[in-house]
Structure formats: structure tokens, C-alpha cells
Amino acid sequence: MTAPPSATTVNTNLIPPLESGDRLTRPEFERRYAAAVVPKAELIEGVVYVASPLRWQQHAEPHSRIHGWAWTYQIATPGVCLGIEPTVRLDLDNEPQPDIVLRLDETVGGQSSLTADGYLQGPPELVIEIAASSAAIDLGDKKQAYRRNGVQEYGVWQVYENRLDWFQLVAGEYQPLLPDSAGVIQSRIFPGLWLAVAALLKGEMTQVLVTLQAGLNSSEHQQFIQRLAARATSTER
């Protein structure tokens, strides 16, 4: 018969809770996250951020708009993959869960890949964050982590400010990717991915999709599809 543990016995199997402000390595973050009861947590530059409950107007609705736009592009572009809030293993100090990820599949030369346990490893080509209370993080440490790890384009929708910032990686630094004279941002990494910024911010999704369709009909997008198909064929050989 096993004697009961004494009052001074230390249980070494207990896993500490996951709390905002914790400074952890990625393996320890994952260990605590797996045992925690939290809806969403991220590791940014070695610091844990546990997400607050999400409000409808400040996150859920904007998220649905940008997802619908990105999904329309993805289904029209073979070789492009779309994800919502995936865990992304960037490096030992960073494991974010971006609101939207658009990436090239590995078969067409994408930077990121799926791990054996089903997570995303490496930088996606495009990341978009919906920033309400998290704006300081999204435009601060998280932006630097994405830049350093080679995320090619980064969009931040600041909901309270009713503003969308888009950055492209140029010589290792993020530079603003500005709308053209018609107010449309044209992605450099995903040809044909056109975004009517003012219409998006106003919730005029019909116009957003009309603009995107023009991008999908462009010669640049058709040539991009051909290049992706050629890469996929060469990978199969």
C-alpha cells in the first residue's frame, strides 16, 4: 500500500498557468498553452499575450470582411492557401496566431510549411491583423518579428482609427505599400490581390469584391497562375 504524500511533497508534474507578461521560450510556451484554458495566446518576442474576449464591431465583423476578400482570391488562385488564426512557429521567441494568413503552398515555392504535428513553420507570404486593443503590439513587437522572419507583406487594420496600413518587405525593412490613385492597394507578392481600402473601411463589400474581381481578371493575375502551375509541375517531376 502506497503511503499518501506528505504536506511537504512537491508535485513536479504541475504545469504553471499561462498568463500575459510571462517571458518564455517557445517550447515552454507550447507546453503551458497545451494545458491552459484560454481561447487564444501568442508568444511575441519572448513575451506571452493572452487575448481578451473579442467584440463584434471591433473584431468579429471586420475579420469576416477581410476573410471574405482573401477567400475569394484564394479560390481563384491555385497554389495559394488561406488560414484563419493558425499557430505559426516563426522562431524560438515568436509563435503568433495571425488573424489572416495567405501563403504559397510548398509545391509552388512557399516560404512556410506544415510540421508533422500540423502547425505552420516559417513565415507566410502575407499576414493581416485586425487591431483594436492590440494595435500597439501589432504595430510594435509583432511587426518587428514578422519583418525579421521574412513575412513579405503585412497588413494591419486599426479598427478604432478606421485605418488600414499595408507594408511590404524591401531590403529587409518594411516600407508602406500605398494605394494607387483610385485608392486601391495592389499586392506585390500576390498579383491580382487588389483591395479598395475606403470601401472596406466603410463596409461596402460589393465594391470591395468588384475591385478584387478586376484584379483577378488582370493579365498580371493570369500570368501568376501560369507561373504557379509551372512550379507545381516541376515539383512533381
C-alpha positions as CSV (number, residue, x, y, z in Angstrom):
1,M,0.0,0.0,0.0
2,T,1.4,3.4,-1.0
3,A,1.6,6.0,1.7
4,P,-0.2,9.3,1.0
5,P,2.1,12.2,0.1
6,S,3.1,14.4,2.9
7,A,2.2,18.1,3.1
8,T,5.7,19.0,2.1
9,T,5.8,16.8,-1.1
10,V,6.3,18.8,-4.3
11,N,4.3,17.8,-7.3
12,T,6.8,18.2,-10.2
13,N,4.0,17.3,-12.7
14,L,2.1,20.6,-12.2
15,I,2.3,22.9,-15.2
16,P,2.3,26.7,-14.4
17,P,-0.6,28.7,-15.8
18,L,-0.2,30.7,-19.0
19,E,-0.5,34.4,-18.2
20,S,0.1,37.7,-20.1
21,G,3.5,39.1,-19.4
22,D,5.2,35.7,-18.9
23,R,8.6,35.5,-20.6
24,L,9.0,32.1,-22.1
25,T,10.8,30.1,-24.7
26,R,8.6,28.7,-27.5
27,P,8.8,25.1,-26.2
28,E,7.8,26.2,-22.7
29,F,5.0,28.4,-24.2
30,E,3.6,25.5,-26.1
31,R,3.8,23.2,-23.0
32,R,1.8,25.7,-20.9
33,Y,-0.6,26.6,-23.8
34,A,-1.5,22.9,-24.3
35,A,-2.5,22.7,-20.6
36,A,-4.2,26.1,-20.4
37,V,-7.8,27.0,-20.7
38,V,-7.5,30.2,-22.7
39,P,-9.1,31.0,-26.1
40,K,-6.0,32.4,-27.7
41,A,-2.5,33.2,-26.7
42,E,0.6,34.3,-28.6
43,L,4.3,34.5,-27.9
44,I,5.8,37.7,-29.3
45,E,9.5,38.4,-28.8
46,G,9.5,36.0,-25.9
47,V,6.5,37.6,-24.1
48,V,3.1,35.9,-23.7
49,Y,-0.1,37.8,-24.7
50,V,-3.4,36.2,-23.8
51,A,-6.2,37.6,-25.9
52,S,-9.1,39.5,-24.5
53,P,-12.7,38.5,-25.4
54,L,-13.5,39.6,-29.0
55,R,-16.1,42.3,-29.6
56,W,-18.4,42.1,-32.6
57,Q,-17.8,45.5,-34.1
58,Q,-14.2,45.8,-33.2
59,H,-13.1,42.3,-34.4
60,A,-15.6,39.7,-35.5
61,E,-17.2,41.8,-38.2
62,P,-14.0,43.3,-39.7
63,H,-12.4,39.9,-39.6
64,S,-15.3,38.4,-41.6
65,R,-14.9,41.2,-44.2
66,I,-11.2,40.7,-44.8
67,H,-11.6,36.9,-44.7
68,G,-14.3,37.0,-47.4
69,W,-12.0,39.1,-49.6
70,A,-9.0,36.9,-49.1
71,W,-11.0,33.7,-49.6
72,T,-12.3,35.0,-52.9
73,Y,-8.7,35.5,-54.1
74,Q,-7.6,32.1,-52.8
75,I,-10.2,30.0,-54.5
76,A,-9.3,31.8,-57.8
77,T,-5.6,31.2,-57.4
78,P,-4.4,27.5,-57.3
79,G,-1.3,27.1,-55.2
80,V,-2.4,29.8,-52.7
81,C,-3.5,28.7,-49.2
82,L,-5.6,30.7,-46.7
83,G,-5.8,30.3,-43.0
84,I,-7.6,31.9,-40.0
85,E,-5.7,32.3,-36.8
86,P,-3.2,29.5,-37.4
87,T,-0.4,28.9,-34.9
88,V,2.8,30.0,-36.7
89,R,6.2,28.9,-35.4
90,L,8.4,31.7,-36.5
91,D,11.4,31.3,-34.3
92,L,12.2,30.4,-30.7
93,D,10.8,33.7,-29.3
94,N,7.8,34.1,-31.6
95,E,4.7,31.9,-32.1
96,P,1.8,34.3,-33.2
97,Q,-1.7,33.4,-34.3
98,P,-2.4,35.9,-37.1
99,D,-6.0,36.8,-37.9
100,I,-5.4,36.0,-41.6
101,V,-2.6,34.2,-43.4
102,L,-2.2,34.0,-47.1
103,R,0.6,31.7,-48.2
104,L,2.1,29.9,-51.2
105,D,1.9,26.2,-50.9
106,E,5.3,24.4,-50.6
107,T,4.8,22.8,-54.0
108,V,4.9,26.2,-55.6
109,G,7.9,27.6,-53.6
110,G,6.2,28.9,-50.5
111,Q,8.3,30.0,-47.5
112,S,6.3,28.2,-44.9
113,S,5.5,24.5,-44.4
114,L,3.3,22.3,-42.3
115,T,5.0,20.4,-39.5
116,A,4.4,16.8,-38.6
117,D,2.1,17.8,-35.8
118,G,0.1,20.1,-38.1
119,Y,1.4,23.6,-37.3
120,L,2.8,26.2,-39.7
121,Q,6.5,26.6,-39.7
122,G,8.2,29.6,-41.2
123,P,7.0,32.9,-42.5
124,P,3.8,33.1,-44.6
125,E,4.0,35.4,-47.5
126,L,1.1,37.7,-46.2
127,V,-0.2,38.3,-42.7
128,I,-3.1,40.5,-41.8
129,E,-4.0,41.5,-38.3
130,I,-7.3,43.1,-37.0
131,A,-6.0,45.5,-34.4
132,A,-8.3,47.0,-31.7
133,S,-6.9,46.9,-28.3
134,S,-3.8,45.1,-29.7
135,A,-2.8,47.9,-32.1
136,A,0.4,48.8,-30.1
137,I,1.5,45.2,-30.2
138,D,0.6,44.6,-33.9
139,L,2.5,47.8,-35.0
140,G,5.3,47.3,-32.5
141,D,7.0,44.0,-31.4
142,K,4.8,41.8,-33.7
143,K,5.6,43.9,-36.7
144,Q,9.3,43.6,-36.0
145,A,9.0,39.8,-35.5
146,Y,7.3,39.4,-38.8
147,R,9.8,41.7,-40.5
148,R,12.8,39.9,-39.1
149,N,11.4,36.5,-40.1
150,G,10.7,37.5,-43.7
151,V,6.9,37.9,-43.9
152,Q,6.8,39.6,-47.3
153,E,3.7,41.7,-46.8
154,Y,1.9,42.8,-43.6
155,G,-1.5,44.5,-43.2
156,V,-2.8,46.0,-40.0
157,W,-6.5,47.1,-39.8
158,Q,-6.7,49.6,-36.9
159,V,-10.4,49.4,-36.2
160,Y,-10.7,52.3,-33.7
161,E,-8.8,54.6,-36.0
162,N,-10.7,53.3,-39.1
163,R,-7.3,52.9,-40.9
164,L,-5.5,50.2,-42.8
165,D,-1.8,50.1,-43.0
166,W,0.0,47.8,-45.5
167,F,3.7,47.1,-45.5
168,Q,6.0,45.4,-48.0
169,L,9.4,43.9,-47.2
170,V,12.1,45.8,-49.1
171,A,15.8,45.0,-48.5
172,G,14.9,43.6,-45.0
173,E,12.8,46.6,-43.9
174,Y,9.1,47.3,-44.0
175,Q,8.1,50.1,-46.4
176,P,4.5,51.3,-46.7
177,L,2.6,49.9,-49.7
178,L,0.3,52.8,-50.6
179,P,-2.9,52.8,-52.5
180,D,-2.9,53.9,-56.1
181,S,-4.7,57.0,-57.5
182,A,-8.0,55.0,-57.3
183,G,-7.5,54.2,-53.7
184,V,-6.6,50.5,-54.4
185,I,-3.8,48.6,-52.7
186,Q,-2.2,46.1,-55.2
187,S,-0.3,43.3,-53.5
188,R,3.2,42.9,-54.9
189,I,3.6,39.3,-53.7
190,F,0.1,38.1,-54.8
191,P,-0.6,39.7,-58.3
192,G,-4.3,40.4,-58.7
193,L,-4.9,40.8,-55.0
194,W,-6.5,44.3,-55.1
195,L,-8.1,46.0,-52.1
196,A,-10.4,49.0,-52.3
197,V,-9.4,50.4,-48.9
198,A,-12.1,53.1,-48.5
199,A,-14.8,50.6,-49.4
200,L,-13.5,48.0,-47.0
201,L,-13.4,50.5,-44.1
202,K,-17.0,51.6,-44.9
203,G,-18.3,48.0,-45.1
204,E,-19.1,48.4,-48.8
205,M,-18.2,44.8,-49.6
206,T,-19.8,44.7,-53.0
207,Q,-17.4,47.4,-54.2
208,V,-14.5,45.5,-52.5
209,L,-15.4,42.4,-54.4
210,V,-15.8,44.3,-57.7
211,T,-12.3,45.7,-57.3
212,L,-10.9,42.3,-56.4
213,Q,-12.6,40.8,-59.5
214,A,-10.9,43.4,-61.7
215,G,-7.6,42.2,-60.2
216,L,-8.4,38.6,-60.8
217,N,-9.2,39.5,-64.4
218,S,-5.9,41.3,-64.9
219,S,-3.1,39.9,-67.1
220,E,-0.8,40.0,-64.0
221,H,-3.0,37.5,-62.2
222,Q,-3.3,35.3,-65.2
223,Q,0.4,35.2,-65.6
224,F,0.8,34.5,-61.9
225,I,-1.5,31.5,-62.2
226,Q,0.6,30.2,-65.1
227,R,3.9,30.6,-63.1
228,L,2.4,28.7,-60.1
229,A,1.2,25.9,-62.4
230,A,4.7,25.6,-63.9
231,R,6.3,25.5,-60.5
232,A,3.8,22.8,-59.3
233,T,4.6,20.7,-62.4
234,S,8.3,20.9,-62.0
235,T,8.0,19.9,-58.3
236,E,6.0,16.7,-59.3
237,R,8.8,15.6,-61.6
